[in-house]
């Protein structure tokens, strides 16, 4: 994969570049500010980008804004956002267009190399990859969503793992169920959430429902 890495901390940026290249992928550009990030994304059109939320010049949300601006110019551009803390607004904003190709990870999770690269590959493929710690935090601090109240306990478990970005096969392994059983749960779950067969990216819409306010 061709990857852009946008992170202003040298040690973390260099570490990610080395890790990515160790797994056989190519880092085509790096960026250290919000404007540099937007320029790199539009110039290189990478298979996936890793972007820190808080970057110079103001250390607020320049990275996130650059990623969102790039996705408006290049719809569906895959982006894995990194954050020091769980911030619900950012997670929701990233998923709001329903297009997929989005991930949200805490920086500490980068040190789990296999998990980090797996997330990059899932995002590059148009899926979602949410840090399990992000999911747990959002659920513990956010208001309940009325559309989720009709789900069974098992459907809720399936949806939570789907929000992490796991495939039906991987969810089945985690819950000790067959892939066909998971397929039945997801079909029922989509129906209860009002997500029809005509929706182009039902998994992303379901994840957005999971994370969103009622």
Secondary structure, DSSP 8 states (H G I E B T S, - for coil): -EEEEE-S-HHHHHHHHHHHHHTT-EEEEEESBHHHHHHHHHHH--SEEEEESS-BTTTSSHHHHHHHHHHHHSTT--EEEEESS--HHHHHHHHTT----EEEEEGGGGGSHHHHHHHHHHHHTT-EEE-HHHHHHHHHHS---GGGTTS-HHHHHHHHHHHHT--HHHHHHHHT--HHHHHHHHHHHHHHTT--TT-TTHHHHHHHHHHS--
